[in-house]
Amino acid sequence: MGTRKAKAELLPGTLDMLVLQILLRGHLHGYAIAQLIQQLSDDLLRVEEGSLYPALQRLELNGWIEGEWGLSANKRRARFYKLTVDGRKHLTEESTRYLQVTGAVARIMGFA
């Protein structure tokens, strides 16, 4: 029997914040965004296509990211996303709110 990490559930709005944070690294396509989230979370967070692509569309509609078509490293057509100025501002606001909420939960649970 191997050990498997339990899939962590995200708080509402967290996926959007994570995507914006990942896009601070530069222009990335959806698959690369999902892979980075998984790698940086030590395989605890896995973003399925059914969650990621609607989130990318929502972020683009809100003006927080911009997408453009290009070719991936394996020469496949892919949509590459970048953070906008409004996206950076929103990320700062959401990060602050996230720290407040998780801090409150930590206090209640006796972790802080």
Jmol script that loads the backbone (N, CA, C; Angstrom):
load data "model"
ATOM      1  N   MET A   1       0.822  -1.182   0.000  1.00  0.00           N
ATOM      2  CA  MET A   1       0.000   0.000   0.000  1.00  0.00           C
ATOM      3  C   MET A   1       0.865   1.243   0.000  1.00  0.00           C
ATOM      4  N   GLY A   2       0.658   2.093  -0.992  1.00  0.00           N
ATOM      5  CA  GLY A   2       1.387   3.356  -1.050  1.00  0.00           C
ATOM      6  C   GLY A   2       0.646   4.417  -0.273  1.00  0.00           C
ATOM      7  N   THR A   3       1.332   5.466   0.026  1.00  0.00           N
ATOM      8  CA  THR A   3       0.671   6.578   0.706  1.00  0.00           C
ATOM      9  C   THR A   3       0.207   7.577  -0.337  1.00  0.00           C
ATOM     10  N   ARG A   4      -1.011   8.019  -0.192  1.00  0.00           N
ATOM     11  CA  ARG A   4      -1.570   9.022  -1.097  1.00  0.00           C
ATOM     12  C   ARG A   4      -1.901  10.262  -0.299  1.00  0.00           C
ATOM     13  N   LYS A   5      -1.603  11.386  -0.874  1.00  0.00           N
ATOM     14  CA  LYS A   5      -1.967  12.633  -0.221  1.00  0.00           C
ATOM     15  C   LYS A   5      -3.440  12.886  -0.476  1.00  0.00           C
ATOM     16  N   ALA A   6      -4.137  13.282   0.551  1.00  0.00           N
ATOM     17  CA  ALA A   6      -5.556  13.605   0.408  1.00  0.00           C
ATOM     18  C   ALA A   6      -5.686  14.875  -0.425  1.00  0.00           C
ATOM     19  N   LYS A   7      -6.711  14.901  -1.243  1.00  0.00           N
ATOM     20  CA  LYS A   7      -6.961  16.086  -2.054  1.00  0.00           C
ATOM     21  C   LYS A   7      -7.496  17.187  -1.149  1.00  0.00           C
ATOM     22  N   ALA A   8      -6.847  18.336  -1.196  1.00  0.00           N
ATOM     23  CA  ALA A   8      -7.270  19.463  -0.362  1.00  0.00           C
ATOM     24  C   ALA A   8      -8.353  20.243  -1.093  1.00  0.00           C
ATOM     25  N   GLU A   9      -9.358  20.650  -0.356  1.00  0.00           N
ATOM     26  CA  GLU A   9     -10.406  21.473  -0.931  1.00  0.00           C
ATOM     27  C   GLU A   9     -10.061  22.930  -0.679  1.00  0.00           C
ATOM     28  N   LEU A  10     -10.297  23.748  -1.681  1.00  0.00           N
ATOM     29  CA  LEU A  10      -9.973  25.165  -1.587  1.00  0.00           C
ATOM     30  C   LEU A  10     -11.143  25.959  -1.032  1.00  0.00           C
ATOM     31  N   LEU A  11     -10.826  26.996  -0.288  1.00  0.00           N
ATOM     32  CA  LEU A  11     -11.855  27.934   0.140  1.00  0.00           C
ATOM     33  C   LEU A  11     -12.392  28.649  -1.090  1.00  0.00           C
ATOM     34  N   PRO A  12     -13.659  29.062  -1.079  1.00  0.00           N
ATOM     35  CA  PRO A  12     -14.201  29.791  -2.235  1.00  0.00           C
ATOM     36  C   PRO A  12     -13.334  31.001  -2.583  1.00  0.00           C
ATOM     37  N   GLY A  13     -13.054  31.167  -3.869  1.00  0.00           N
ATOM     38  CA  GLY A  13     -12.239  32.283  -4.338  1.00  0.00           C
ATOM     39  C   GLY A  13     -10.750  32.020  -4.319  1.00  0.00           C
ATOM     40  N   THR A  14     -10.332  30.938  -3.693  1.00  0.00           N
ATOM     41  CA  THR A  14      -8.902  30.658  -3.573  1.00  0.00           C
ATOM     42  C   THR A  14      -8.274  30.301  -4.920  1.00  0.00           C
ATOM     43  N   LEU A  15      -8.993  29.561  -5.758  1.00  0.00           N
ATOM     44  CA  LEU A  15      -8.429  29.186  -7.058  1.00  0.00           C
ATOM     45  C   LEU A  15      -8.088  30.429  -7.865  1.00  0.00           C
ATOM     46  N   ASP A  16      -8.984  31.403  -7.895  1.00  0.00           N
ATOM     47  CA  ASP A  16      -8.709  32.636  -8.632  1.00  0.00           C
ATOM     48  C   ASP A  16      -7.438  33.294  -8.109  1.00  0.00           C
ATOM     49  N   MET A  17      -7.305  33.370  -6.790  1.00  0.00           N
ATOM     50  CA  MET A  17      -6.136  33.986  -6.180  1.00  0.00           C
ATOM     51  C   MET A  17      -4.862  33.217  -6.540  1.00  0.00           C
ATOM     52  N   LEU A  18      -4.929  31.892  -6.513  1.00  0.00           N
ATOM     53  CA  LEU A  18      -3.755  31.081  -6.859  1.00  0.00           C
ATOM     54  C   LEU A  18      -3.348  31.277  -8.313  1.00  0.00           C
ATOM     55  N   VAL A  19      -4.329  31.319  -9.202  1.00  0.00           N
ATOM     56  CA  VAL A  19      -4.029  31.533 -10.625  1.00  0.00           C
ATOM     57  C   VAL A  19      -3.364  32.896 -10.809  1.00  0.00           C
ATOM     58  N   LEU A  20      -3.902  33.924 -10.184  1.00  0.00           N
ATOM     59  CA  LEU A  20      -3.299  35.253 -10.295  1.00  0.00           C
ATOM     60  C   LEU A  20      -1.871  35.255  -9.747  1.00  0.00           C
ATOM     61  N   GLN A  21      -1.659  34.583  -8.639  1.00  0.00           N
ATOM     62  CA  GLN A  21      -0.319  34.506  -8.046  1.00  0.00           C
ATOM     63  C   GLN A  21       0.656  33.793  -8.983  1.00  0.00           C
ATOM     64  N   ILE A  22       0.217  32.700  -9.583  1.00  0.00           N
ATOM     65  CA  ILE A  22       1.070  31.961 -10.518  1.00  0.00           C
ATOM     66  C   ILE A  22       1.422  32.841 -11.717  1.00  0.00           C
ATOM     67  N   LEU A  23       0.458  33.648 -12.180  1.00  0.00           N
ATOM     68  CA  LEU A  23       0.699  34.487 -13.351  1.00  0.00           C
ATOM     69  C   LEU A  23       1.632  35.659 -13.069  1.00  0.00           C
ATOM     70  N   LEU A  24       1.997  35.880 -11.805  1.00  0.00           N
ATOM     71  CA  LEU A  24       3.054  36.849 -11.512  1.00  0.00           C
ATOM     72  C   LEU A  24       4.370  36.399 -12.149  1.00  0.00           C
ATOM     73  N   ARG A  25       4.483  35.111 -12.432  1.00  0.00           N
ATOM     74  CA  ARG A  25       5.697  34.545 -13.034  1.00  0.00           C
ATOM     75  C   ARG A  25       5.822  34.860 -14.514  1.00  0.00           C
ATOM     76  N   GLY A  26       4.724  35.285 -15.139  1.00  0.00           N
ATOM     77  CA  GLY A  26       4.774  35.606 -16.567  1.00  0.00           C
ATOM     78  C   GLY A  26       3.653  34.945 -17.333  1.00  0.00           C
ATOM     79  N   HIS A  27       3.760  34.970 -18.666  1.00  0.00           N
ATOM     80  CA  HIS A  27       2.754  34.401 -19.557  1.00  0.00           C
ATOM     81  C   HIS A  27       2.782  32.876 -19.471  1.00  0.00           C
ATOM     82  N   LEU A  28       1.643  32.281 -19.162  1.00  0.00           N
ATOM     83  CA  LEU A  28       1.557  30.825 -19.055  1.00  0.00           C
ATOM     84  C   LEU A  28       0.246  30.342 -19.640  1.00  0.00           C
ATOM     85  N   HIS A  29       0.249  29.119 -20.150  1.00  0.00           N
ATOM     86  CA  HIS A  29      -1.001  28.515 -20.619  1.00  0.00           C
ATOM     87  C   HIS A  29      -1.622  27.715 -19.481  1.00  0.00           C
ATOM     88  N   GLY A  30      -2.888  27.325 -19.667  1.00  0.00           N
ATOM     89  CA  GLY A  30      -3.653  26.682 -18.609  1.00  0.00           C
ATOM     90  C   GLY A  30      -2.985  25.464 -17.999  1.00  0.00           C
ATOM     91  N   TYR A  31      -2.461  24.582 -18.850  1.00  0.00           N
ATOM     92  CA  TYR A  31      -1.836  23.365 -18.342  1.00  0.00           C
ATOM     93  C   TYR A  31      -0.635  23.704 -17.453  1.00  0.00           C
ATOM     94  N   ALA A  32       0.160  24.688 -17.869  1.00  0.00           N
ATOM     95  CA  ALA A  32       1.329  25.089 -17.073  1.00  0.00           C
ATOM     96  C   ALA A  32       0.891  25.678 -15.730  1.00  0.00           C
ATOM     97  N   ILE A  33      -0.196  26.428 -15.729  1.00  0.00           N
ATOM     98  CA  ILE A  33      -0.718  26.991 -14.485  1.00  0.00           C
ATOM     99  C   ILE A  33      -1.105  25.869 -13.522  1.00  0.00           C
ATOM    100  N   ALA A  34      -1.855  24.895 -14.037  1.00  0.00           N
ATOM    101  CA  ALA A  34      -2.279  23.758 -13.203  1.00  0.00           C
ATOM    102  C   ALA A  34      -1.076  22.984 -12.675  1.00  0.00           C
ATOM    103  N   GLN A  35      -0.083  22.765 -13.526  1.00  0.00           N
ATOM    104  CA  GLN A  35       1.110  22.028 -13.110  1.00  0.00           C
ATOM    105  C   GLN A  35       1.881  22.771 -12.022  1.00  0.00           C
ATOM    106  N   LEU A  36       2.019  24.086 -12.162  1.00  0.00           N
ATOM    107  CA  LEU A  36       2.736  24.864 -11.148  1.00  0.00           C
ATOM    108  C   LEU A  36       2.017  24.844  -9.805  1.00  0.00           C
ATOM    109  N   ILE A  37       0.699  24.969  -9.842  1.00  0.00           N
ATOM    110  CA  ILE A  37      -0.064  24.904  -8.594  1.00  0.00           C
ATOM    111  C   ILE A  37       0.178  23.556  -7.923  1.00  0.00           C
ATOM    112  N   GLN A  38       0.143  22.493  -8.691  1.00  0.00           N
ATOM    113  CA  GLN A  38       0.360  21.153  -8.141  1.00  0.00           C
ATOM    114  C   GLN A  38       1.779  21.007  -7.596  1.00  0.00           C
ATOM    115  N   GLN A  39       2.760  21.445  -8.363  1.00  0.00           N
ATOM    116  CA  GLN A  39       4.157  21.312  -7.934  1.00  0.00           C
ATOM    117  C   GLN A  39       4.457  22.147  -6.698  1.00  0.00           C
ATOM    118  N   LEU A  40       4.022  23.404  -6.711  1.00  0.00           N
ATOM    119  CA  LEU A  40       4.337  24.300  -5.594  1.00  0.00           C
ATOM    120  C   LEU A  40       3.595  23.927  -4.311  1.00  0.00           C
ATOM    121  N   SER A  41       2.483  23.198  -4.460  1.00  0.00           N
ATOM    122  CA  SER A  41       1.732  22.753  -3.274  1.00  0.00           C
ATOM    123  C   SER A  41       2.190  21.369  -2.823  1.00  0.00           C
ATOM    124  N   ASP A  42       3.272  20.886  -3.410  1.00  0.00           N
ATOM    125  CA  ASP A  42       3.787  19.555  -3.061  1.00  0.00           C
ATOM    126  C   ASP A  42       2.736  18.480  -3.353  1.00  0.00           C
ATOM    127  N   ASP A  43       2.046  18.623  -4.476  1.00  0.00           N
ATOM    128  CA  ASP A  43       1.019  17.690  -4.952  1.00  0.00           C
ATOM    129  C   ASP A  43      -0.232  17.645  -4.073  1.00  0.00           C
ATOM    130  N   LEU A  44      -0.399  18.588  -3.183  1.00  0.00           N
ATOM    131  CA  LEU A  44      -1.590  18.613  -2.335  1.00  0.00           C
ATOM    132  C   LEU A  44      -2.775  19.226  -3.081  1.00  0.00           C
ATOM    133  N   LEU A  45      -2.507  20.233  -3.901  1.00  0.00           N
ATOM    134  CA  LEU A  45      -3.562  20.898  -4.660  1.00  0.00           C
ATOM    135  C   LEU A  45      -3.476  20.482  -6.125  1.00  0.00           C
ATOM    136  N   ARG A  46      -4.551  19.911  -6.607  1.00  0.00           N
ATOM    137  CA  ARG A  46      -4.637  19.535  -8.021  1.00  0.00           C
ATOM    138  C   ARG A  46      -5.844  20.221  -8.624  1.00  0.00           C
ATOM    139  N   VAL A  47      -5.603  20.972  -9.659  1.00  0.00           N
ATOM    140  CA  VAL A  47      -6.670  21.726 -10.297  1.00  0.00           C
ATOM    141  C   VAL A  47      -7.109  20.981 -11.554  1.00  0.00           C
ATOM    142  N   GLU A  48      -8.356  20.578 -11.557  1.00  0.00           N
ATOM    143  CA  GLU A  48      -8.908  19.863 -12.712  1.00  0.00           C
ATOM    144  C   GLU A  48      -9.291  20.857 -13.801  1.00  0.00           C
ATOM    145  N   GLU A  49      -9.280  20.380 -15.059  1.00  0.00           N
ATOM    146  CA  GLU A  49      -9.647  21.227 -16.189  1.00  0.00           C
ATOM    147  C   GLU A  49     -11.027  21.846 -16.005  1.00  0.00           C
ATOM    148  N   GLY A  50     -11.944  21.068 -15.449  1.00  0.00           N
ATOM    149  CA  GLY A  50     -13.310  21.538 -15.260  1.00  0.00           C
ATOM    150  C   GLY A  50     -13.429  22.689 -14.279  1.00  0.00           C
ATOM    151  N   SER A  51     -12.400  22.913 -13.480  1.00  0.00           N
ATOM    152  CA  SER A  51     -12.366  24.056 -12.567  1.00  0.00           C
ATOM    153  C   SER A  51     -11.483  25.175 -13.117  1.00  0.00           C
ATOM    154  N   LEU A  52     -10.361  24.782 -13.721  1.00  0.00           N
ATOM    155  CA  LEU A  52      -9.382  25.770 -14.161  1.00  0.00           C
ATOM    156  C   LEU A  52      -9.890  26.639 -15.299  1.00  0.00           C
ATOM    157  N   TYR A  53     -10.410  26.026 -16.344  1.00  0.00           N
ATOM    158  CA  TYR A  53     -10.769  26.816 -17.523  1.00  0.00           C
ATOM    159  C   TYR A  53     -11.945  27.762 -17.279  1.00  0.00           C
ATOM    160  N   PRO A  54     -12.955  27.380 -16.518  1.00  0.00           N
ATOM    161  CA  PRO A  54     -13.968  28.378 -16.153  1.00  0.00           C
ATOM    162  C   PRO A  54     -13.382  29.519 -15.311  1.00  0.00           C
ATOM    163  N   ALA A  55     -12.417  29.196 -14.440  1.00  0.00           N
ATOM    164  CA  ALA A  55     -11.772  30.238 -13.632  1.00  0.00           C
ATOM    165  C   ALA A  55     -10.998  31.199 -14.531  1.00  0.00           C
ATOM    166  N   LEU A  56     -10.285  30.666 -15.518  1.00  0.00           N
ATOM    167  CA  LEU A  56      -9.544  31.521 -16.441  1.00  0.00           C
ATOM    168  C   LEU A  56     -10.492  32.428 -17.225  1.00  0.00           C
ATOM    169  N   GLN A  57     -11.609  31.870 -17.662  1.00  0.00           N
ATOM    170  CA  GLN A  57     -12.602  32.680 -18.378  1.00  0.00           C
ATOM    171  C   GLN A  57     -13.157  33.779 -17.476  1.00  0.00           C
ATOM    172  N   ARG A  58     -13.467  33.433 -16.246  1.00  0.00           N
ATOM    173  CA  ARG A  58     -14.006  34.402 -15.281  1.00  0.00           C
ATOM    174  C   ARG A  58     -12.988  35.515 -15.017  1.00  0.00           C
ATOM    175  N   LEU A  59     -11.737  35.144 -14.827  1.00  0.00           N
ATOM    176  CA  LEU A  59     -10.692  36.131 -14.570  1.00  0.00           C
ATOM    177  C   LEU A  59     -10.500  37.055 -15.771  1.00  0.00           C
ATOM    178  N   GLU A  60     -10.601  36.485 -16.957  1.00  0.00           N
ATOM    179  CA  GLU A  60     -10.455  37.295 -18.173  1.00  0.00           C
ATOM    180  C   GLU A  60     -11.648  38.240 -18.333  1.00  0.00           C
ATOM    181  N   LEU A  61     -12.849  37.736 -18.079  1.00  0.00           N
ATOM    182  CA  LEU A  61     -14.048  38.586 -18.173  1.00  0.00           C
ATOM    183  C   LEU A  61     -14.001  39.747 -17.175  1.00  0.00           C
ATOM    184  N   ASN A  62     -13.404  39.511 -16.016  1.00  0.00           N
ATOM    185  CA  ASN A  62     -13.278  40.559 -15.001  1.00  0.00           C
ATOM    186  C   ASN A  62     -12.142  41.537 -15.295  1.00  0.00           C
ATOM    187  N   GLY A  63     -11.350  41.235 -16.314  1.00  0.00           N
ATOM    188  CA  GLY A  63     -10.248  42.122 -16.682  1.00  0.00           C
ATOM    189  C   GLY A  63      -8.997  41.938 -15.846  1.00  0.00           C
ATOM    190  N   TRP A  64      -8.912  40.830 -15.109  1.00  0.00           N
ATOM    191  CA  TRP A  64      -7.755  40.592 -14.238  1.00  0.00           C
ATOM    192  C   TRP A  64      -6.632  39.847 -14.942  1.00  0.00           C
ATOM    193  N   ILE A  65      -6.958  39.191 -16.054  1.00  0.00           N
ATOM    194  CA  ILE A  65      -5.945  38.555 -16.886  1.00  0.00           C
ATOM    195  C   ILE A  65      -6.303  38.827 -18.342  1.00  0.00           C
ATOM    196  N   GLU A  66      -5.306  38.685 -19.211  1.00  0.00           N
ATOM    197  CA  GLU A  66      -5.519  38.768 -20.657  1.00  0.00           C
ATOM    198  C   GLU A  66      -4.964  37.497 -21.274  1.00  0.00           C
ATOM    199  N   GLY A  67      -5.666  37.000 -22.282  1.00  0.00           N
ATOM    200  CA  GLY A  67      -5.217  35.792 -22.954  1.00  0.00           C
ATOM    201  C   GLY A  67      -4.962  36.056 -24.423  1.00  0.00           C
ATOM    202  N   GLU A  68      -3.974  35.348 -24.962  1.00  0.00           N
ATOM    203  CA  GLU A  68      -3.705  35.410 -26.396  1.00  0.00           C
ATOM    204  C   GLU A  68      -3.231  34.043 -26.863  1.00  0.00           C
ATOM    205  N   TRP A  69      -3.544  33.737 -28.101  1.00  0.00           N
ATOM    206  CA  TRP A  69      -3.186  32.435 -28.648  1.00  0.00           C
ATOM    207  C   TRP A  69      -1.726  32.416 -29.064  1.00  0.00           C
ATOM    208  N   GLY A  70      -1.089  31.267 -28.845  1.00  0.00           N
ATOM    209  CA  GLY A  70       0.301  31.066 -29.231  1.00  0.00           C
ATOM    210  C   GLY A  70       0.586  29.584 -29.313  1.00  0.00           C
ATOM    211  N   LEU A  71       1.867  29.245 -29.456  1.00  0.00           N
ATOM    212  CA  LEU A  71       2.272  27.844 -29.532  1.00  0.00           C
ATOM    213  C   LEU A  71       2.995  27.449 -28.247  1.00  0.00           C
ATOM    214  N   SER A  72       2.626  26.296 -27.731  1.00  0.00           N
ATOM    215  CA  SER A  72       3.275  25.780 -26.526  1.00  0.00           C
ATOM    216  C   SER A  72       4.634  25.202 -26.899  1.00  0.00           C
ATOM    217  N   ALA A  73       5.379  24.745 -25.906  1.00  0.00           N
ATOM    218  CA  ALA A  73       6.706  24.175 -26.130  1.00  0.00           C
ATOM    219  C   ALA A  73       6.654  22.963 -27.055  1.00  0.00           C
ATOM    220  N   ASN A  74       5.532  22.238 -27.037  1.00  0.00           N
ATOM    221  CA  ASN A  74       5.407  21.065 -27.912  1.00  0.00           C
ATOM    222  C   ASN A  74       4.691  21.407 -29.223  1.00  0.00           C
ATOM    223  N   LYS A  75       4.691  22.709 -29.575  1.00  0.00           N
ATOM    224  CA  LYS A  75       4.157  23.210 -30.850  1.00  0.00           C
ATOM    225  C   LYS A  75       2.652  23.037 -31.005  1.00  0.00           C
ATOM    226  N   ARG A  76       1.944  23.001 -29.900  1.00  0.00           N
ATOM    227  CA  ARG A  76       0.476  22.941 -29.950  1.00  0.00           C
ATOM    228  C   ARG A  76      -0.086  24.332 -29.691  1.00  0.00           C
ATOM    229  N   ARG A  77      -1.201  24.604 -30.311  1.00  0.00           N
ATOM    230  CA  ARG A  77      -1.868  25.883 -30.114  1.00  0.00           C
ATOM    231  C   ARG A  77      -2.412  25.930 -28.683  1.00  0.00           C
ATOM    232  N   ALA A  78      -2.119  27.016 -27.984  1.00  0.00           N
ATOM    233  CA  ALA A  78      -2.557  27.158 -26.588  1.00  0.00           C
ATOM    234  C   ALA A  78      -2.832  28.624 -26.313  1.00  0.00           C
ATOM    235  N   ARG A  79      -3.681  28.861 -25.358  1.00  0.00           N
ATOM    236  CA  ARG A  79      -3.988  30.234 -24.938  1.00  0.00           C
ATOM    237  C   ARG A  79      -3.085  30.573 -23.760  1.00  0.00           C
ATOM    238  N   PHE A  80      -2.300  31.624 -23.920  1.00  0.00           N
ATOM    239  CA  PHE A  80      -1.376  32.069 -22.888  1.00  0.00           C
ATOM    240  C   PHE A  80      -1.986  33.266 -22.164  1.00  0.00           C
ATOM    241  N   TYR A  81      -1.867  33.255 -20.848  1.00  0.00           N
ATOM    242  CA  TYR A  81      -2.486  34.284 -20.016  1.00  0.00           C
ATOM    243  C   TYR A  81      -1.425  35.114 -19.322  1.00  0.00           C
ATOM    244  N   LYS A  82      -1.756  36.385 -19.123  1.00  0.00           N
ATOM    245  CA  LYS A  82      -0.882  37.273 -18.352  1.00  0.00           C
ATOM    246  C   LYS A  82      -1.747  38.120 -17.431  1.00  0.00           C
ATOM    247  N   LEU A  83      -1.143  38.543 -16.351  1.00  0.00           N
ATOM    248  CA  LEU A  83      -1.810  39.362 -15.345  1.00  0.00           C
ATOM    249  C   LEU A  83      -1.911  40.804 -15.841  1.00  0.00           C
ATOM    250  N   THR A  84      -3.037  41.443 -15.589  1.00  0.00           N
ATOM    251  CA  THR A  84      -3.208  42.861 -15.924  1.00  0.00           C
ATOM    252  C   THR A  84      -2.920  43.705 -14.688  1.00  0.00           C
ATOM    253  N   VAL A  85      -2.882  45.007 -14.870  1.00  0.00           N
ATOM    254  CA  VAL A  85      -2.691  45.915 -13.745  1.00  0.00           C
ATOM    255  C   VAL A  85      -3.838  45.742 -12.747  1.00  0.00           C
ATOM    256  N   ASP A  86      -5.071  45.649 -13.263  1.00  0.00           N
ATOM    257  CA  ASP A  86      -6.221  45.417 -12.376  1.00  0.00           C
ATOM    258  C   ASP A  86      -6.113  44.064 -11.674  1.00  0.00           C
ATOM    259  N   GLY A  87      -5.540  43.082 -12.363  1.00  0.00           N
ATOM    260  CA  GLY A  87      -5.345  41.768 -11.764  1.00  0.00           C
ATOM    261  C   GLY A  87      -4.371  41.808 -10.603  1.00  0.00           C
ATOM    262  N   ARG A  88      -3.318  42.593 -10.745  1.00  0.00           N
ATOM    263  CA  ARG A  88      -2.351  42.747  -9.644  1.00  0.00           C
ATOM    264  C   ARG A  88      -3.023  43.394  -8.429  1.00  0.00           C
ATOM    265  N   LYS A  89      -3.826  44.405  -8.703  1.00  0.00           N
ATOM    266  CA  LYS A  89      -4.540  45.088  -7.619  1.00  0.00           C
ATOM    267  C   LYS A  89      -5.502  44.118  -6.925  1.00  0.00           C
ATOM    268  N   HIS A  90      -6.242  43.360  -7.729  1.00  0.00           N
ATOM    269  CA  HIS A  90      -7.191  42.396  -7.164  1.00  0.00           C
ATOM    270  C   HIS A  90      -6.462  41.327  -6.354  1.00  0.00           C
ATOM    271  N   LEU A  91      -5.315  40.870  -6.839  1.00  0.00           N
ATOM    272  CA  LEU A  91      -4.526  39.866  -6.118  1.00  0.00           C
ATOM    273  C   LEU A  91      -4.102  40.404  -4.753  1.00  0.00           C
ATOM    274  N   THR A  92      -3.679  41.632  -4.697  1.00  0.00           N
ATOM    275  CA  THR A  92      -3.286  42.236  -3.422  1.00  0.00           C
ATOM    276  C   THR A  92      -4.465  42.274  -2.453  1.00  0.00           C
ATOM    277  N   GLU A  93      -5.629  42.695  -2.965  1.00  0.00           N
ATOM    278  CA  GLU A  93      -6.825  42.759  -2.122  1.00  0.00           C
ATOM    279  C   GLU A  93      -7.238  41.376  -1.629  1.00  0.00           C
ATOM    280  N   GLU A  94      -7.255  40.404  -2.525  1.00  0.00           N
ATOM    281  CA  GLU A  94      -7.664  39.042  -2.155  1.00  0.00           C
ATOM    282  C   GLU A  94      -6.673  38.391  -1.209  1.00  0.00           C
ATOM    283  N   SER A  95      -5.389  38.652  -1.401  1.00  0.00           N
ATOM    284  CA  SER A  95      -4.364  38.096  -0.506  1.00  0.00           C
ATOM    285  C   SER A  95      -4.549  38.622   0.912  1.00  0.00           C
ATOM    286  N   THR A  96      -4.838  39.915   1.024  1.00  0.00           N
ATOM    287  CA  THR A  96      -5.081  40.525   2.332  1.00  0.00           C
ATOM    288  C   THR A  96      -6.297  39.892   2.994  1.00  0.00           C
ATOM    289  N   ARG A  97      -7.380  39.753   2.230  1.00  0.00           N
ATOM    290  CA  ARG A  97      -8.608  39.157   2.767  1.00  0.00           C
ATOM    291  C   ARG A  97      -8.357  37.702   3.171  1.00  0.00           C
ATOM    292  N   TYR A  98      -7.608  36.962   2.357  1.00  0.00           N
ATOM    293  CA  TYR A  98      -7.314  35.563   2.652  1.00  0.00           C
ATOM    294  C   TYR A  98      -6.522  35.446   3.961  1.00  0.00           C
ATOM    295  N   LEU A  99      -5.543  36.305   4.147  1.00  0.00           N
ATOM    296  CA  LEU A  99      -4.762  36.284   5.388  1.00  0.00           C
ATOM    297  C   LEU A  99      -5.632  36.588   6.603  1.00  0.00           C
ATOM    298  N   GLN A 100      -6.570  37.509   6.448  1.00  0.00           N
ATOM    299  CA  GLN A 100      -7.478  37.828   7.549  1.00  0.00           C
ATOM    300  C   GLN A 100      -8.351  36.624   7.902  1.00  0.00           C
ATOM    301  N   VAL A 101      -8.921  35.983   6.885  1.00  0.00           N
ATOM    302  CA  VAL A 101      -9.819  34.842   7.114  1.00  0.00           C
ATOM    303  C   VAL A 101      -9.054  33.657   7.710  1.00  0.00           C
ATOM    304  N   THR A 102      -7.912  33.316   7.115  1.00  0.00           N
ATOM    305  CA  THR A 102      -7.161  32.168   7.638  1.00  0.00           C
ATOM    306  C   THR A 102      -6.596  32.458   9.024  1.00  0.00           C
ATOM    307  N   GLY A 103      -6.260  33.723   9.297  1.00  0.00           N
ATOM    308  CA  GLY A 103      -5.802  34.104  10.632  1.00  0.00           C
ATOM    309  C   GLY A 103      -6.911  33.939  11.658  1.00  0.00           C
ATOM    310  N   ALA A 104      -8.127  34.327  11.277  1.00  0.00           N
ATOM    311  CA  ALA A 104      -9.271  34.182  12.185  1.00  0.00           C
ATOM    312  C   ALA A 104      -9.543  32.704  12.473  1.00  0.00           C
ATOM    313  N   VAL A 105      -9.479  31.871  11.438  1.00  0.00           N
ATOM    314  CA  VAL A 105      -9.699  30.430  11.623  1.00  0.00           C
ATOM    315  C   VAL A 105      -8.605  29.852  12.521  1.00  0.00           C
ATOM    316  N   ALA A 106      -7.358  30.262  12.301  1.00  0.00           N
ATOM    317  CA  ALA A 106      -6.244  29.779  13.123  1.00  0.00           C
ATOM    318  C   ALA A 106      -6.432  30.162  14.595  1.00  0.00           C
ATOM    319  N   ARG A 107      -6.935  31.365  14.840  1.00  0.00           N
ATOM    320  CA  ARG A 107      -7.173  31.795  16.221  1.00  0.00           C
ATOM    321  C   ARG A 107      -8.259  30.942  16.865  1.00  0.00           C
ATOM    322  N   ILE A 108      -9.328  30.697  16.133  1.00  0.00           N
ATOM    323  CA  ILE A 108     -10.414  29.896  16.676  1.00  0.00           C
ATOM    324  C   ILE A 108      -9.964  28.468  16.963  1.00  0.00           C
ATOM    325  N   MET A 109      -9.138  27.926  16.076  1.00  0.00           N
ATOM    326  CA  MET A 109      -8.663  26.543  16.223  1.00  0.00           C
ATOM    327  C   MET A 109      -7.534  26.448  17.253  1.00  0.00           C
ATOM    328  N   GLY A 110      -7.020  27.572  17.708  1.00  0.00           N
ATOM    329  CA  GLY A 110      -5.938  27.544  18.697  1.00  0.00           C
ATOM    330  C   GLY A 110      -4.563  27.373  18.083  1.00  0.00           C
ATOM    331  N   PHE A 111      -4.441  27.646  16.777  1.00  0.00           N
ATOM    332  CA  PHE A 111      -3.144  27.516  16.099  1.00  0.00           C
ATOM    333  C   PHE A 111      -2.320  28.780  16.205  1.00  0.00           C
ATOM    334  N   ALA A 112      -2.965  29.875  16.540  1.00  0.00           N
ATOM    335  CA  ALA A 112      -2.239  31.152  16.577  1.00  0.00           C
ATOM    336  C   ALA A 112      -2.377  31.798  17.950  1.00  0.00           C
TER     337      ALA A 112
END
end "model"
wireframe off; spacefill off
backbone 0.3
color backbone group
